[in-house]
Amino acid sequence: MKNKSLTYFLTGSLLAASSSLLAQAEAAAEAAAAPAAGTPMTWALNNLVLILGGAIIVGAFLALYNATSMLLQAQKIRILQEHGVEVLEKIAPQFDEPWWKRMYDKWTNAVPIEREQDIVLEHPHDGIYELDNSLPPWWVALFYITIAFSVVYVGYYHVFAIGAPQAEQYKMEMEEADKAVKAYLAQQTDLVDETNVTALDAADQLAIGGAIFKEKCAVCHGQLGEGGVGPNMTDEYWIHGGGIQDIFKTIKYGVPAKGMISWKEQLKPAEMQRVASYILTLQGTNPPNPKEPEGERFATADAAATAPADSTAAAATTTN
């Protein structure tokens, strides 16, 4: 029995040492920029560490079980030596109980029902009696663990300020979430359509739109947007509307009746947004040899807001 315990102890020690060495080797490999996280090598090392950790737990359990059996044997021998065979035979059933039953009884520390009259407290309330039971050891252990945890928690977060308080953690998590949302939206630029498109003003985006315009659109609208087969893009007159949503829609669906093809199969939504934004920048550039205006003058929101005043002023001038 002694040899078994020694074997379990040595096995557990060797496994613990191996696990520690492997963990150190893995940390050194990561620090040296060896296999990156997620590679088969790292995956294998992680699983090996987990397996060794499980083996250590099993070894420790077996060693504990063996040590418990040795203690029971020693207790039997001591009772036999001090009280004789009669006493040992009388209490032998206690030793023959399964180990888990003995552990359960010890950790619940329950008083049998037939002995409850011994712990009844003599102060009934409405016919209800109270038993002077001891708190279960597992409950007491959890209570003290909670106290120890609270001391460590207060010291870690409030006394020594090692950890960030909850308010600061919330702030940091919200900042990280905001970054994640922006990163996600940056990857979802192709979700734009004629209902939510907005005009871009970033120089790099407009430059991309200009390059696409000169490659795809200049053959009909001119390199400078002065018009050709297609209408002039630099004046204030538009056939199908001059807002960002109107231009995007025209690019997307085209005007087949007038020879304008649909570009939705050739350009991504983000590319159409860049082209539409670039076209807006052509307003008022006055290129040479512009095509005659076509369509109706497009009134922006600001122009529409000032239209009544202008009309009133024009009427007053005519009256005068």
VOFI-276287 format. One line per field, with one value per residue (C-alpha): residue number from 1; x, y, z. Coordinates in steps of 0.25 Angstrom, whole numbers, plus 5000, padded with zeros to 4 digits. Each point is the difference from the previous one (the first is absolute). Layout:
BEGIN
seq	(NUM, ...)
xx	(X, ...)
yy	(Y, ...)
zz	(Z, ...)
//
This chain:
BEGIN
seq	(1, 2, 3, 4, 5, 6, 7, 8, 9, 10, 11, 12, 13, 14, 15, 16, 17, 18, 19, 20, 21, 22, 23, 24, 25, 26, 27, 28, 29, 30, 31, 32, 33, 34, 35, 36, 37, 38, 39, 40, 41, 42, 43, 44, 45, 46, 47, 48, 49, 50, 51, 52, 53, 54, 55, 56, 57, 58, 59, 60, 61, 62, 63, 64, 65, 66, 67, 68, 69, 70, 71, 72, 73, 74, 75, 76, 77, 78, 79, 80, 81, 82, 83, 84, 85, 86, 87, 88, 89, 90, 91, 92, 93, 94, 95, 96, 97, 98, 99, 100, 101, 102, 103, 104, 105, 106, 107, 108, 109, 110, 111, 112, 113, 114, 115, 116, 117, 118, 119, 120, 121, 122, 123, 124, 125, 126, 127, 128, 129, 130, 131, 132, 133, 134, 135, 136, 137, 138, 139, 140, 141, 142, 143, 144, 145, 146, 147, 148, 149, 150, 151, 152, 153, 154, 155, 156, 157, 158, 159, 160, 161, 162, 163, 164, 165, 166, 167, 168, 169, 170, 171, 172, 173, 174, 175, 176, 177, 178, 179, 180, 181, 182, 183, 184, 185, 186, 187, 188, 189, 190, 191, 192, 193, 194, 195, 196, 197, 198, 199, 200, 201, 202, 203, 204, 205, 206, 207, 208, 209, 210, 211, 212, 213, 214, 215, 216, 217, 218, 219, 220, 221, 222, 223, 224, 225, 226, 227, 228, 229, 230, 231, 232, 233, 234, 235, 236, 237, 238, 239, 240, 241, 242, 243, 244, 245, 246, 247, 248, 249, 250, 251, 252, 253, 254, 255, 256, 257, 258, 259, 260, 261, 262, 263, 264, 265, 266, 267, 268, 269, 270, 271, 272, 273, 274, 275, 276, 277, 278, 279, 280, 281, 282, 283, 284, 285, 286, 287, 288, 289, 290, 291, 292, 293, 294, 295, 296, 297, 298, 299, 300, 301, 302, 303, 304, 305, 306, 307, 308, 309, 310, 311, 312, 313, 314, 315, 316, 317, 318, 319, 320)
xx	(5000, 5011, 5007, 4987, 4999, 5014, 4998, 4988, 5008, 5011, 4991, 4993, 5013, 5006, 4987, 5000, 5014, 4998, 4988, 5008, 5011, 4991, 4993, 5013, 5004, 4987, 5002, 5014, 4996, 4989, 5010, 5010, 4989, 5000, 4987, 4989, 4987, 4991, 5011, 5000, 5012, 4994, 4987, 5007, 5008, 4987, 4994, 5012, 5000, 4985, 5002, 5012, 4991, 4989, 5010, 5005, 4986, 4998, 5013, 4997, 4986, 5006, 5011, 4989, 4991, 5012, 5004, 4986, 5000, 5013, 4995, 4988, 5009, 5008, 4988, 4995, 5013, 5000, 4986, 5004, 5012, 4993, 4986, 5001, 4992, 4987, 5000, 5006, 4989, 4989, 5005, 5004, 4988, 5004, 5013, 4994, 4991, 5004, 5010, 4990, 4990, 5010, 5004, 4985, 4997, 5012, 4997, 4986, 5002, 4985, 4994, 4991, 4985, 4999, 5010, 4993, 4994, 5014, 5002, 4986, 5001, 4989, 4994, 4989, 4993, 4985, 5003, 5013, 5013, 5014, 5011, 5014, 5006, 5015, 5002, 5004, 5015, 4999, 4991, 5010, 5012, 4992, 4997, 5015, 5004, 4990, 5007, 5014, 4995, 4994, 5013, 5008, 4990, 5000, 5015, 5001, 4990, 4999, 5012, 5012, 4992, 5007, 4987, 4991, 4987, 4987, 4997, 5013, 4999, 4986, 5007, 5011, 4990, 4991, 5012, 5005, 4985, 5000, 5013, 4994, 4988, 5008, 5009, 4987, 4994, 5012, 5000, 4985, 5001, 4993, 4987, 4998, 4988, 4992, 4992, 5012, 5011, 5007, 5010, 5015, 5010, 5012, 5011, 5004, 4986, 4997, 5013, 4996, 4986, 5007, 5009, 4987, 4993, 5011, 5001, 4985, 4992, 5009, 4997, 4986, 5001, 5014, 5013, 4997, 4985, 4997, 4990, 5000, 4991, 4995, 4996, 5009, 5004, 5005, 4988, 4988, 4990, 4996, 4991, 4999, 5003, 5013, 5000, 5010, 4988, 4995, 5014, 5003, 4987, 5002, 5014, 4995, 4987, 5004, 4991, 4998, 4991, 5011, 5011, 5005, 5004, 4998, 5013, 4995, 5006, 5014, 5002, 4998, 4991, 5012, 5006, 4987, 5000, 5014, 4996, 4987, 5008, 5010, 4990, 4995, 5013, 5000, 4989, 5004, 5013, 4997, 5008, 5003, 4990, 4989, 4987, 4987, 4992, 4990, 4988, 4996, 5008, 5002, 4998, 5008, 4993, 5007, 4995, 4986, 5000, 5003, 4991, 4988, 5008, 5006, 4987, 4994, 5012, 4999, 4985, 5003, 5010, 4990, 4989, 5010)
yy	(5000, 5009, 4997, 5004, 5013, 5003, 4996, 5009, 5012, 4998, 4999, 5013, 5007, 4996, 5004, 5013, 5003, 4996, 5009, 5012, 4998, 4999, 5013, 5007, 4995, 5004, 5014, 5001, 4996, 5010, 5011, 4996, 5001, 4986, 4993, 5010, 4998, 4991, 4992, 4984, 5001, 5009, 4992, 4988, 5006, 5006, 4986, 4993, 5010, 4997, 4985, 5001, 5009, 4989, 4989, 5008, 5002, 4985, 4996, 5010, 4993, 4986, 5004, 5007, 4987, 4991, 5009, 4999, 4985, 5000, 5009, 4990, 4988, 5007, 5004, 4986, 4995, 5010, 4996, 4986, 5002, 5009, 4994, 4986, 4992, 5002, 5015, 5000, 4990, 5009, 5012, 4993, 5004, 5014, 4997, 4991, 5012, 5006, 5011, 5009, 4998, 5002, 5013, 5004, 4998, 5008, 5012, 5000, 4997, 4997, 4995, 4987, 5002, 4990, 5009, 5014, 5000, 5002, 5014, 5006, 5014, 5003, 5013, 4996, 5010, 4996, 4986, 5000, 4995, 5004, 4990, 5004, 4994, 5003, 5007, 4991, 5000, 5003, 5012, 5005, 4998, 5008, 5011, 5001, 4999, 5012, 5008, 4998, 5003, 5013, 5004, 4997, 5007, 5013, 5000, 4997, 5011, 5010, 5000, 4998, 5004, 4989, 4996, 5010, 5003, 4996, 5014, 5001, 4985, 5004, 5012, 4992, 4990, 5010, 5006, 4986, 4998, 5013, 4997, 4986, 5006, 5010, 4989, 4992, 5011, 5003, 4986, 5002, 5012, 4992, 5000, 5014, 5002, 5012, 5001, 5002, 5005, 5013, 5009, 4997, 5012, 4992, 5003, 4986, 4995, 5011, 4997, 4985, 5005, 5009, 4989, 4991, 5012, 5002, 4985, 4997, 5013, 5009, 4994, 5005, 5012, 5005, 5000, 5012, 4997, 5010, 4991, 4993, 4989, 5001, 5013, 5010, 4997, 5014, 5009, 5001, 4993, 4985, 4991, 4990, 5008, 5006, 4995, 4989, 4990, 5004, 4998, 4987, 4994, 5005, 4993, 4988, 4997, 5008, 5007, 4989, 5009, 5010, 4991, 5000, 4986, 4995, 4999, 4992, 4987, 5006, 5010, 4997, 5009, 5006, 5003, 5006, 5009, 5005, 5003, 5008, 5008, 5003, 5005, 5010, 5006, 5003, 5011, 5013, 4996, 5007, 4990, 5005, 4996, 4996, 4994, 5008, 4998, 4989, 4997, 5009, 5009, 4992, 5008, 4996, 5001, 5014, 5005, 4995, 5007, 5013, 4998, 5007, 5013, 5000, 4999, 5011, 5009, 4997, 5004, 5013, 5003, 4998, 5008, 5011)
zz	(5000, 5003, 4987, 4993, 5007, 4996, 4986, 4999, 5006, 4991, 4988, 5003, 5003, 4987, 4992, 5007, 4997, 4985, 4999, 5006, 4991, 4988, 5004, 5001, 4987, 4993, 5006, 4995, 4986, 5000, 5005, 4989, 4989, 4997, 4995, 5001, 5008, 4993, 4993, 5001, 5009, 5010, 4999, 5003, 5012, 5006, 4999, 5006, 5012, 5002, 5000, 5009, 5010, 4999, 5003, 5012, 5006, 4998, 5007, 5011, 5002, 5000, 5010, 5009, 4999, 5003, 5012, 5005, 4999, 5008, 5011, 5002, 5000, 5011, 5008, 4999, 5006, 5011, 5004, 5000, 5008, 5011, 5001, 4994, 4990, 5006, 4998, 4987, 4995, 5006, 4992, 4988, 4992, 5000, 4994, 4989, 4995, 4986, 5001, 4993, 5011, 5011, 4993, 4999, 5014, 5005, 4991, 5003, 5015, 5001, 5013, 4998, 5001, 5012, 5008, 4997, 5014, 5005, 4993, 5001, 5006, 5011, 4994, 4990, 4991, 4997, 5002, 4991, 5007, 4996, 4999, 5005, 4987, 4997, 4986, 4990, 4998, 4985, 5003, 5010, 4990, 4989, 5010, 5004, 4985, 4998, 5011, 4994, 4986, 5005, 5007, 4987, 4991, 5009, 5000, 4986, 4994, 5011, 5010, 4991, 4987, 4992, 4992, 4993, 5007, 4994, 4994, 4994, 4994, 4995, 4993, 4994, 4995, 4994, 4993, 4995, 4995, 4993, 4993, 4996, 4994, 4992, 4995, 4996, 4993, 4993, 4994, 4996, 4991, 4989, 5008, 4995, 4990, 4995, 5013, 5009, 4991, 5005, 4992, 5003, 5002, 5004, 4989, 4999, 4997, 4990, 4993, 4998, 4995, 4990, 4995, 4998, 4993, 4990, 4997, 5000, 4998, 4992, 4987, 5000, 5010, 4997, 5007, 5008, 5001, 4989, 4993, 4986, 4997, 5014, 5007, 5006, 5015, 5003, 4999, 5009, 4991, 5002, 4993, 5011, 5012, 5006, 5014, 5005, 5000, 4987, 4993, 5007, 4996, 4985, 5001, 5006, 4991, 4988, 4990, 4989, 4992, 4998, 4998, 5015, 5004, 5014, 5008, 5012, 4994, 4997, 5012, 5015, 5008, 5006, 4987, 4995, 5012, 4997, 4986, 5004, 5010, 4990, 4990, 5010, 5001, 4985, 5002, 4996, 4994, 4987, 4990, 4986, 4990, 5009, 4995, 5000, 5013, 5000, 5009, 5012, 5009, 5013, 5013, 5012, 5014, 5002, 4987, 5002, 5014, 4993, 4988, 5006, 5004, 4986, 4994, 5008, 4997, 4985, 5001, 5007, 4989, 4989, 5007, 5002)
//
